[in-house]
């Protein structure tokens, strides 16, 4: 088990619900992707989604639609673009090289 902060033990990943698992990933993305960056987190979640679908799970089904509803506007972007629209309503130059403060805000916005 890993420390969950403030003296609590984190539940083993295999015993977590999907909601608990994604909350854990969102709170400590660097633990799952090595470097805490939005595009690394997006790649991790896309891989999770595709693996779940491949093995009969739901993956991230409905998440893009939830993001569109949260933003109250649709566009042709996949879910990472929807998150960036929410996090950075003024736009962004490149998805691959966000300034550190934009990275942090995008990661926080992906948590809901």
C-alpha positions in Angstrom: 0.0 0.0 0.0 1.0 3.6 -0.6 0.6 6.5 1.6 -2.5 8.5 0.8 -1.5 11.6 2.8 -2.3 12.7 6.3 -1.6 9.3 7.8 -4.1 7.4 5.7 -3.3 4.3 3.7 -4.3 4.3 0.1 -6.5 1.4 -1.0 -4.7 -1.0 -3.4 -5.3 0.1 -7.0 -6.8 -3.3 -7.9 -9.5 -2.8 -5.2 -10.5 0.7 -6.2 -13.7 1.6 -8.1 -13.2 3.4 -11.4 -14.1 6.7 -9.7 -11.6 6.1 -6.9 -8.9 5.1 -9.4 -9.3 8.2 -11.6 -9.4 10.4 -8.5 -6.0 8.8 -7.5 -4.6 9.4 -11.0 -5.8 13.0 -11.0 -4.3 13.7 -7.6 -0.9 12.2 -8.4 -0.5 12.0 -12.2 3.3 11.8 -12.0 3.0 8.5 -10.1 1.2 7.0 -13.1 2.9 8.7 -16.1 6.4 9.7 -14.8 6.2 13.4 -15.6 3.2 15.4 -14.5 2.2 16.8 -17.9 -1.2 17.1 -19.6 -0.2 15.3 -22.8 1.3 12.4 -20.8 -1.8 12.1 -18.7 -3.9 12.2 -21.9 -1.8 9.4 -23.4 -2.2 7.4 -20.3 -6.0 7.8 -20.2 -6.3 7.1 -23.9 -4.4 3.9 -23.4 -6.6 3.0 -20.4 -9.7 3.7 -22.5 -8.5 1.6 -25.5 -7.5 -1.3 -23.2 -10.8 -1.3 -21.4 -12.7 -1.3 -24.7 -10.6 -4.1 -26.0 -11.4 -6.2 -23.0 -15.1 -5.5 -22.9 -15.1 -2.5 -20.6 -16.6 0.9 -21.0 -13.4 2.8 -20.8 -14.0 6.6 -21.0 -17.4 6.2 -22.7 -19.5 9.3 -22.0 -16.6 11.4 -20.7 -16.3 13.6 -23.8 -20.0 14.2 -23.7 -19.8 15.2 -20.1 -17.0 17.6 -20.9 -19.1 19.1 -23.7 -22.0 19.5 -21.3 -19.7 21.1 -18.7 -18.4 23.5 -21.3 -21.9 24.1 -22.8 -20.4 24.0 -26.3 -19.1 21.4 -28.7 -16.3 21.4 -31.3 -14.5 18.8 -33.3 -11.8 18.2 -30.6 -11.5 14.8 -28.9 -11.7 14.8 -25.1 -8.2 16.3 -24.5 -9.1 19.3 -26.6 -12.4 19.7 -24.6 -10.4 19.7 -21.4 -8.1 22.4 -22.7 -11.0 24.5 -23.8 -12.3 24.3 -20.2 -8.9 24.9 -18.6 -7.6 27.5 -21.1 -10.6 29.4 -22.6 -8.3 31.9 -24.1 -6.7 29.2 -26.2 -3.3 27.6 -26.3 -0.4 27.6 -28.7 0.6 23.9 -28.7 -0.8 20.9 -26.9 2.7 19.4 -26.6 4.5 22.3 -24.9 2.1 24.0 -22.5 3.6 26.5 -20.0 3.9 24.9 -16.5 0.9 26.9 -15.1 -1.2 25.8 -18.1 -0.1 22.2 -17.6 -1.2 22.3 -14.0 -4.5 24.0 -14.8 -5.3 21.5 -17.6 -4.5 18.5 -15.3 -6.8 20.0 -12.6 -9.5 20.7 -15.1 -9.4 17.1 -16.3 -10.5 15.9 -12.8 -13.9 17.5 -13.1 
